[in-house]
Amino acid sequence: MDDDFDMDDEAGMEVQSLESIFGDDLEVVGKSPWTFNVVIKPTTEEDDNHVSIKLKCELGEGYPETKPASIIVQLEKGLNTQHREAVQKLVNDECQELVGMAMMFDITEAVKEYIVGFNQKPKSEHELMVERMEKNKKKELTKEELKEQAKRDRQDYVSTLPWVQERLNDAVSKENFIIWKEKFDS
């Protein structure tokens, strides 16, 4: 931890408390204005973290009475650009809402809360392939079921036609066939 923090500087005190919370995951880059990078992970257990995001923060003059000069979201591990964009929007919204007060801890907590939902162990290529095959198989079953339903619908429609109804009585049965065969043979 750095001992050069000015206790009269509200931003400096906030950075100091963040440094005590995040430890090695927070790197102070500069002090005038306060700039730092913080890596946000879903849990404190290193083996259980499958995603992480880095915030590059510059607090700027007038902070916390003004919004931070910049907070840039960078992907670290396990997330894609859509997640980055969502987190950037979340950070911007939090800055707007919390202006006038120390907000960096609240922002890091909001980001942590967001990424915890995506903290899943990455799947192997084999697992992904099996999932795709099962999904395709379900689609094929669905296609077959649709074909069968269409066939049943056609059969139901055809059986309701009047000329089909009239001829249903002419259907060949064992008795009808015997009568026909006797007439044919004679």
BALUM-592363 format. One line per 3 residues: number of its first residue (from 1); their letters; for each residue x, y, z of C-alpha. Coordinates in nm, 2 decimals, decimal comma. Layout:
% BALUM-592363
NUM	a	X Y Z  ... $
***
This chain:
% BALUM-592363
1	mdd	0,00 0,00 0,00  0,11 0,35 -0,07  0,17 0,59 0,22 $
4	dfd	0,17 0,91 0,01  -0,20 0,96 0,03  -0,32 1,31 0,13 $
7	mdd	-0,59 1,26 0,40  -0,74 1,60 0,31  -0,80 1,47 -0,05 $
10	eag	-1,13 1,29 -0,07  -1,04 1,12 -0,40  -0,71 1,01 -0,24 $
13	mev	-0,88 0,86 0,06  -1,12 0,68 -0,17  -0,83 0,54 -0,38 $
16	qsl	-0,66 0,43 -0,06  -0,97 0,24 0,06  -1,01 0,08 -0,28 $
19	esi	-0,64 -0,03 -0,26  -0,71 -0,19 0,07  -1,01 -0,37 -0,07 $
22	fgd	-0,87 -0,48 -0,41  -0,50 -0,53 -0,31  -0,29 -0,64 -0,60 $
25	dle	-0,59 -0,60 -0,84  -0,56 -0,22 -0,81  -0,27 -0,03 -0,95 $
28	vvg	-0,23 0,34 -0,89  -0,09 0,50 -1,21  -0,08 0,87 -1,10 $
31	ksp	-0,18 1,10 -0,82  -0,26 1,43 -0,99  -0,52 1,37 -1,11 $
34	wtf	-0,58 1,03 -0,95  -0,55 0,76 -1,21  -0,57 0,39 -1,14 $
37	nvv	-0,65 0,05 -1,30  -0,87 -0,20 -1,11  -0,93 -0,56 -1,21 $
40	ikp	-1,28 -0,67 -1,11  -1,34 -1,04 -1,05  -1,66 -1,21 -0,94 $
43	tte	-1,51 -1,39 -0,64  -1,21 -1,38 -0,42  -1,13 -1,74 -0,50 $
46	edd	-0,88 -1,72 -0,79  -0,98 -2,07 -0,93  -1,34 -1,98 -0,94 $
49	nhv	-1,30 -1,67 -1,15  -1,37 -1,74 -1,52  -1,44 -1,38 -1,61 $
52	sik	-1,28 -1,04 -1,52  -1,29 -0,68 -1,64  -1,04 -0,40 -1,59 $
55	lkc	-1,15 -0,04 -1,53  -0,90 0,23 -1,62  -1,01 0,52 -1,41 $
58	elg	-0,91 0,89 -1,41  -1,09 1,08 -1,14  -1,00 1,43 -1,26 $
61	egy	-1,02 1,77 -1,09  -1,33 1,84 -0,89  -1,41 1,47 -0,82 $
64	pet	-1,64 1,36 -0,65  -1,84 1,68 -0,70  -1,80 1,60 -1,08 $
67	kpa	-1,81 1,27 -1,26  -1,47 1,10 -1,31  -1,28 1,23 -1,61 $
70	sii	-1,29 0,89 -1,76  -1,36 0,52 -1,69  -1,26 0,29 -1,97 $
73	vql	-1,38 -0,07 -1,96  -1,13 -0,33 -2,09  -1,20 -0,70 -2,13 $
76	ekg	-0,96 -0,92 -1,93  -1,10 -1,27 -1,94  -1,40 -1,47 -2,05 $
79	lnt	-1,63 -1,19 -2,18  -1,70 -1,04 -2,53  -1,74 -0,70 -2,67 $
82	qhr	-2,12 -0,70 -2,60  -2,04 -0,75 -2,24  -1,79 -0,47 -2,25 $
85	eav	-2,04 -0,23 -2,41  -2,30 -0,33 -2,14  -2,05 -0,27 -1,86 $
88	qkl	-1,95 0,07 -2,01  -2,31 0,17 -2,02  -2,36 0,05 -1,66 $
91	vnd	-2,05 0,25 -1,55  -2,18 0,57 -1,73  -2,52 0,53 -1,57 $
94	ecq	-2,37 0,48 -1,23  -2,16 0,79 -1,28  -2,46 1,00 -1,37 $
97	elv	-2,66 0,87 -1,07  -2,39 0,91 -0,81  -2,23 1,24 -0,90 $
100	gma	-2,15 1,45 -0,60  -2,04 1,16 -0,38  -1,75 0,91 -0,38 $
103	mmf	-1,87 0,65 -0,63  -1,58 0,43 -0,73  -1,66 0,15 -0,48 $
106	dit	-2,03 0,15 -0,59  -1,92 0,13 -0,95  -1,69 -0,16 -0,89 $
109	eav	-1,97 -0,34 -0,70  -2,22 -0,28 -0,98  -1,97 -0,42 -1,24 $
112	key	-1,89 -0,72 -1,01  -2,27 -0,78 -0,97  -2,30 -0,78 -1,36 $
115	ivg	-2,01 -1,01 -1,43  -2,09 -1,27 -1,16  -2,38 -1,38 -1,38 $
118	fnq	-2,14 -1,48 -1,66  -1,88 -1,65 -1,43  -1,90 -1,99 -1,59 $
121	kpk	-1,62 -2,24 -1,65  -1,54 -2,23 -2,02  -1,66 -2,54 -2,21 $
124	seh	-1,43 -2,76 -2,40  -1,45 -2,79 -2,77  -1,60 -3,14 -2,72 $
127	elm	-1,87 -3,01 -2,49  -1,96 -2,74 -2,73  -1,98 -2,99 -3,02 $
130	ver	-2,20 -3,22 -2,82  -2,43 -2,93 -2,74  -2,45 -2,83 -3,10 $
133	mek	-2,53 -3,19 -3,21  -2,81 -3,22 -2,95  -2,95 -2,88 -3,05 $
136	nkk	-2,95 -2,99 -3,42  -3,11 -3,32 -3,33  -3,39 -3,14 -3,15 $
139	kel	-3,44 -2,91 -3,46  -3,46 -3,22 -3,68  -3,71 -3,38 -3,45 $
142	tke	-3,91 -3,07 -3,47  -3,90 -3,06 -3,85  -4,01 -3,43 -3,86 $
145	elk	-4,29 -3,35 -3,61  -4,40 -3,06 -3,83  -4,40 -3,29 -4,14 $
148	eqa	-4,61 -3,55 -3,96  -4,86 -3,29 -3,84  -4,89 -3,15 -4,19 $
151	krd	-4,95 -3,50 -4,32  -5,22 -3,56 -4,06  -5,38 -3,23 -4,14 $
154	rqd	-5,39 -3,32 -4,51  -5,54 -3,66 -4,43  -5,80 -3,50 -4,20 $
157	yvs	-5,89 -3,25 -4,47  -5,92 -3,51 -4,75  -6,14 -3,73 -4,53 $
160	tlp	-6,39 -3,45 -4,49  -6,44 -3,40 -4,87  -6,80 -3,51 -4,98 $
163	wvq	-6,68 -3,74 -5,26  -6,44 -3,91 -5,03  -6,72 -3,97 -4,78 $
166	erl	-6,93 -4,13 -5,05  -6,66 -4,37 -5,15  -6,57 -4,47 -4,80 $
169	nda	-6,87 -4,71 -4,82  -6,70 -4,87 -5,12  -6,39 -4,96 -4,93 $
172	vsk	-6,27 -5,31 -4,99  -6,34 -5,54 -4,70  -6,31 -5,92 -4,69 $
175	enf	-6,68 -5,96 -4,75  -6,68 -5,71 -5,04  -6,38 -5,89 -5,19 $
178	iiw	-6,54 -6,23 -5,18  -6,86 -6,10 -5,35  -6,65 -5,93 -5,61 $
181	kek	-6,43 -6,24 -5,67  -6,74 -6,46 -5,71  -6,88 -6,22 -5,97 $
184	fds	-6,54 -6,20 -6,14  -6,49 -6,58 -6,16  -6,83 -6,64 -6,31 $
***
